Amino acid sequence: MIKTLRVLLLFLLINSFSFGQNTRLKGTIVADSLQGFAINIVNYTKKIGTTNDQNGFFEIPASAQDSIIFSSVQYKVISVVISEDDLKNEAFKVILYPLVQKLDQVNVSNVKLSGDITKDTKEIQLKPHLDNRILGLPVRNIKQPTLEVRRIYTASSGPVDLLLNSLNGRLKKLKKLKELADLERLIEKGERAFDTKFFTDDLGLPDSLISDFVYYCSEDAYFEDLLENTKRLSLLEFFQKKAKSYKEFKGID
């Protein structure tokens, strides 16, 4: 059994050597006045994002045929479909061009100022602040992976890593940590769903047991659905129903 495992590991190492080298795209962003600006770099295929360093260098998990999007408020959006040659190219470069915004003509003579700042600021109409959605940038619509998800991806990004981390228990530990982190975020969201008075006055729970009560509610799979879909009335009724069984369980009158 041990001999077979060693042969399997050797086989995977030999056959996945080049693959392991090509699982990450490394390159440099070239643009005017890039110093100090972080560019949003997103692997749209894998839904993973990163940014460049101060010298424009970046590194992101990628495979052939993945679509990588480079975007920033001050530069035009660039989308690149990665090839095998790009993954092997240590001098891979992405050139970004400034985004030129055409401004509407302003007729200064139409702006009549009284000299009273408080009055003038109310009279002047300002256009909405530009953001990624208005500019049509896709980055904001992509959910960034959590730290736990990135760690799991790194631990299982290649055949060898997947096998070794499965055998030594690291992958199982990372998945457990992710479950705990997801639960903590769920509990925090549940506590913020209503103010403290709702839990203490309406449900009759001690302030010190609010978190414990939300943990109790999280054991019901329906709870997460209510939070994610912001069904406030249904969530209120759910809390009221759960409060009765919780107080019986805790012996609270």
N, C-alpha and C positions, 0 to 999 in steps of 0.2 A: 504493500500500500504506500509506504514512504517512498520507495523507489519510483513508483508510478507518478506520485505527486511531484517528485523532483523532475522527472522527464516532462511532465505537463508544464511546469514552471519554466523550464528551459525552452520548450517549444514556444510558449507565449512570449518570452523575452526576445527570441530571435525574430519571430514573425511580427511582433508589434513594436519593434525598435523604431522603425521609421514612422509608424503611426503615432507613437508616443511623442515623437519630435514635432509632429504636425498638428497636435491637438490645440495649440495656442497660436494665434496670429500676433506677431510682433512687428511693430513698425513705428514710423515717425510722422507726425502731422506737420506740414509746411504751410505757413500762412503769414501774412503781414501782421505785425503787432500781436503776435500770439503770446508773448511773454506775460505771464500772470493770468491767462484765461484758460479755464477748464472746458474742454469740448465734450459734449455728451456723445459717448461711443456705445452703440447698442447693437448686439447681435440679435437682430429681429427674429431670426429663425429659432434660436435657443432662448430668447427672452432674458438675456443676461446683459448687464450694462457695466460700464467703467468710465474712467476719464483719463486724460493724459497727464504727464508730469510737467514741470515748468520748462523742460526742454522739448516738449512735444512728443516724447516717447510714450507708447501705450502697449499694453498686452492684454489680450482677451481670448477666452476659449472660443475656438472656431473649427469648423470642418469645411471641406470643399462643398461648394454650392450654397453656403450660408450667406445671408444678406446682412451686411454690416452698414449701419447708418451713422453718419457723422453730422452732428448738428450743434448749432449755437445761435444765440440771438443775433450776433454780429457777423455770422458767415452763412453762405448758402448751404442748404442741406445737400449732402453727398451720400449716395447709396452705392455700395460696391458688392458685387457677387464674388465671393472668394473662390479662387482656383487652387489646385494643388501646387502650382508654381508660386502663388502668393504665400502659401504656408511655409514653403521652403526658402523664400527670399528673406534674408536677414536685413536687406536694405529697402523693405517695403515702405513706400511713402504715399501719403494722401495729401493732395494739395487742396486747400480751402480758399475760396474767393470771398471777399467782403460782400455783405448783403446791402445793396443800395436801396434805400427807401425813398420813394418820390413823395415829397411833402406837398400838401395843398398850398396854393398861393394864399398869402395872408394880406389883406388890405388893412394897413395900419390905421387909415383914416376912419374906418368903421368902428374902431375901438375908442370909445369916449371915456376918459378917466376923470374922476372928480378930485383925486388926491387923497380920498379917504380909503385906506387899504381895506378895511372891513367891508365897505360898501362895494368897492370895485371887484373884490374877489367873488362876490355873490353874482355880479352882473356878467362876468366873463365865463363863457361856456367852454369847458375842457373836454377833449375827446377821451374815450376810455384808454386806460393804460395797456400798452401792447404786451401780450404774453405769448407763450408757445402755441396756444390754441388759436389765437387770432392770426398768427403768422403761418399756421398750417404745419407746425413741427410735430412729428409723431411721438417724440420721446416721452412726453408727459403722460401719454395714454398707455405706456408700458409699465406694468407693475414691476418694481425693482425687487430682485430676490433678497430675502432676509439673510443675515449672517449665517444662520444655521443651514439654509438651503445651499449657500455657496460652499460651505464646508463639506456637505454631503456630495455635492457635485465634484469637488476636488478629489475627494476620497474614492470616487468611483468613475473618474473621467477616462480611465484606460483599462484594458483587460487585466493587466498585472496589478494595478492599484485596486481594482475591484476584487480580485481574488485574494490578495494579501490582506486587505482591510476587512474582508469578510471572515477570513480565517483568524485574524488576531482580535476580532471583536470590536474594532474601532468604528466600523460602519454602523453596527448595531447601537453603539453608544451615542454616535452622532444623531441617529434617528430618534433615539430616546430624548436627547437634549432638545431636538426640534419639537417633539411632542410637548415637552414641558414649556418651552418658550411660546408655542401656539396657545397653550392653555392659559398662561399668564396674560397674554394679550387679550384672550377671550374674557377672562375674569375682569380685567381692567375696563374693558368696553362695557361689560354688564354693570359694573359699579357706577359708570358715568351715564348710564341710560336714564336714570332719574336722580333727583337730588337726595341728600341724606334724609330729609324730613319724610320723604315717601316711605323709606325703609323703616324709619323709627316710629313715625306717627301713624301712617296708614297700615303698614304691615305689622306694627307692634314688635319690632326687633330691636334688641340692644345695639347701640352703635358699634360696640366691639365685635359683634357677630355678623356684620353686613358682608364682609369678604367671605366668611365661612358659609353664609347662606348662598352667595353667588356660586361658590364652588359646588355646593349641594345641587344647585340648579343646573350646573354645567354637565352633570352626569346624564341629563336628558338630552338626547340628540336634537330634539326640537328647539332647544334653547339657542344653539348656534344659528339655526335658520332664522329665528326671530330677530337676532341681533344683526345679521348680515343684510337682511331685507328691510330693516327698520320698520317692522310692523308694531308700532308703538302701542296701539290699543290691545292687540293680541299679547304683546309682551307684558303689559300691565296685568291682564287677566291671568297670564301664566304665573307671574310672580305671586299674585294673590292666592292662587291654588297651591303653589309650592310652599308658601309661607305656612299654611295650615299644617301640612304634613311635616314640615321642618320643625315647627314649634312642638308638635307632638313628639317628634324624635328627640328633641333637646329637653323636653319637659318644661317648656316655657308656657306660662299661663297667658 
